[in-house]
Amino acid sequence: MPKGVYDHSMFKKEKVGIECPMCGEVFFMIPSLSFKKHCSKKCFAKSKIGGKSNWRGGRHSDSNGYILIYMPAHPFAFGKKVFEHRLIMEKHLKRYLSRKEVVHHINGNHADNRLENLQLFPNNGEHLRLHFKEKKC
């Protein structure tokens, strides 16, 4: 075989049938490192990962390490969930935080929601100023 020409048939893999966890439909795909779990974007959006959740309470951490609490009645809830660190600051201040206010984790651990580890900023600009000062030091 000439240099630079590859036999692509050696990379071909057979498709595998997978059952969608949302609708039960069997779909076929080539196995890879990024394993597709749903048959369509519509089913993905209905899943826990994509949006509509089967989660009905308690604590849950997101992909960034923040703890979320199921509180559908909260005025600033998004997807029926609220960040725990914001709830703790609201309870301490005995008022709701505005959308502009930012709660900062002093030690950088997003799951450490002790009141002594939380600092309130009136807006994100003030919050970012702190981070720029930290980077300069």
N, C-alpha and C positions, 0 to 999 in steps of 0.2 A: 504494500500500500504506500503511495507517495506521502512524503512528509507534509503535515498539515491537514491531511484528510483522515477523518475518523469514521469508524464503523459505528454509527449511532444505534444499531440494533442491539448492541451489548448493554445500552443504558435503558432500553425499553423494559418496563415492568408491567405485569398484568394488573388490570383494574380489580379492586376489591369491593364487594358489596357491603355497605354500612347502613345500619338502621338509624334514621334521624330520631333523636331523643324527644323531640317535640311532637311530631306528627306520626311517627312510626313508619314513614315511607322509606323504602330501601333505595339508596342511590349509590352510584359507582364512582370510584376515584382511584387514582394511582397513589399508593402509599408513599409518604415522604416525611421529612422531619416536621413540617408544619401540617399537622393532621386535622383536616376539616371534619367537624363533628355534626354539622347541620346541612340539610338538603338545599336550603335557600336562605337568602338574606332575611326573608320574612320570618322563618323559623328561628334564625339566630336572634332577631330582635325580640322575639317572644321569650327567649330563654333567659336564665338568670344573668348570663354574661352580657347579653345585648341590651337589656332594658327592662321589660316586664319581668318582675321577679316573683318567685314562689315563696320568697322569704316573708314571714309574717310577724317578725318581732325580734327583739334581742339585739345583740351587738354583732357587727360584721365589719371586717376591715377591707378597704379597697386596695387597689394595686399599688398605691403610693404609701400604704401603711397607716392611713387615717382611719379612725374608728367611726363607723356610722351607726346611728340609732334609728330604729323604725318609729317615726312620729308623724303619721299622716295629717294630724290636726295642726301641726306647727305652721305658723304663717309664712315662714321662709323655707319650708321643706322642699326639696327637689326630688322627684320620684318617691315621695313619701318618706324620705330619709333626711336626717340632719347630722352634721358633724358633731361628735361628742364634745370636742374641745370648745365649740361655740356654745353648746348647751351649758357646759360647766361655767363659762364666763357669764352667760345670761343669768344663771342661778345666783352667782356671786353678786352681780350688779342689780339683781331683782328687776330686770327689764330685758326686752328683746334687743339684740344687736341690729344695727342697720346693715344693709347689704354692703355698704362701703367699708365698715369696720373689719379689721383683720386681727385674728388671734394668732400670735406667734408662739412656737414651741422653743423655749430658750435653749434646751439641750439638743435640739435638732431631731429628737425622737418623736415622730408623729403619733405614736401609740401611747406616749407618756402624757396623760391628760390631768396630772395633778395640778391644782390651782397655782402652786408655787413655781411650776414650770411654764405657765402661760403668761403672755404679755399682750395687752390690748393696744392696737394702733388705730387712730381715727380713719386712716385710709391706707391704700397700698403704697402710695408714694413714701409715707413715713416709714412703713415696714421695709421697703427696698433700701432706704437710706441706711438703716441698720445693717443690712446685708453688705452694702458697698463698703461701709466702715470696717466690717469684719474682714473683707477680702484685702483691704489695704494694709491691715496690721500684719 
